């Protein structure tokens, strides 16, 4: 993630989707998995991820973990498509 910032790489919606699906440091990754060794009240997990482009008026929604599910594009006009 930091590499893209340091190297001045283009950061777009796909970059954010990749970051949200990252499993590095699992179960405590940004794409969070339930840690069954933790107390019950600390057993959190990712249930959805959203990437919005306000300039394009689009939203990409992933229900569930991005490492296991696909993003669906939603535009202001209400058009849907799977990525």
C-alpha positions in Angstrom: 0.0 0.0 0.0 2.7 2.5 1.0 4.6 1.6 -2.1 2.0 3.1 -4.4 2.2 6.4 -2.4 6.0 6.5 -2.3 6.4 5.5 -6.0 3.8 8.1 -7.2 1.8 5.3 -8.8 -1.7 6.1 -10.0 -4.3 5.3 -7.3 -7.8 4.6 -8.6 -10.8 2.5 -7.6 -9.1 -0.8 -8.3 -6.2 0.2 -6.1 -8.6 0.8 -3.2 -10.4 -2.5 -3.9 -7.0 -4.3 -3.8 -6.2 -2.6 -0.5 -9.5 -3.5 1.0 -9.0 -7.1 0.0 -5.6 -7.4 1.5 -5.1 -10.2 4.0 -1.6 -9.3 5.3 -1.6 -9.7 9.1 -4.8 -11.8 9.1 -6.9 -12.2 11.0 -6.3 -8.5 11.9 -5.9 -7.4 8.3 -7.9 -4.5 6.8 -9.9 -7.4 5.2 -10.7 -8.6 8.8 -11.3 -12.2 9.7 -12.9 -13.4 12.9 -10.3 -14.2 15.5 -11.8 -17.1 17.3 -9.0 -16.9 20.0 -10.3 -13.4 21.0 -13.0 -12.8 23.5 -16.5 -13.0 22.0 -17.0 -9.2 22.1 -13.7 -8.7 20.1 -14.5 -11.2 17.3 -15.0 -8.7 14.5 -14.9 -9.3 10.8 -15.3 -7.4 7.5 -19.0 -7.6 6.4 -18.8 -5.2 3.5 -16.5 -2.7 1.7 -17.3 0.4 -0.3 -15.3 2.4 -2.7 -16.9 5.7 -3.9 -15.8 8.0 -6.7 -17.6 11.2 -6.1 -16.4 12.8 -9.3 -17.9 10.0 -11.4 -20.8 9.5 -9.1 -20.1 5.8 -8.8 -19.9 3.4 -5.9 -18.4 -0.1 -5.8 -19.9 -2.3 -3.1 -18.6 -5.7 -1.9 -20.9 -7.6 0.4 -18.7 -9.8 2.5 -14.9 -9.9 2.5 -13.3 -8.5 -0.7 -10.9 -11.5 -0.7 -13.8 -13.8 -1.1 -16.5 -11.8 -3.0 -16.8 -9.5 -6.0 -17.5 -5.7 -6.1 -20.7 -4.6 -7.7 -20.7 -1.2 -9.4 -23.6 1.2 -8.7 -23.9 4.5 -10.6 -26.1 7.5 -9.9 -28.4 6.3 -12.7 -28.9 3.0 -10.8 -27.0 0.8 -13.3 -25.5 -2.2 -11.7 -22.6 -4.4 -12.9 -20.2 -6.9 -11.4 -16.5 -6.3 -11.4 
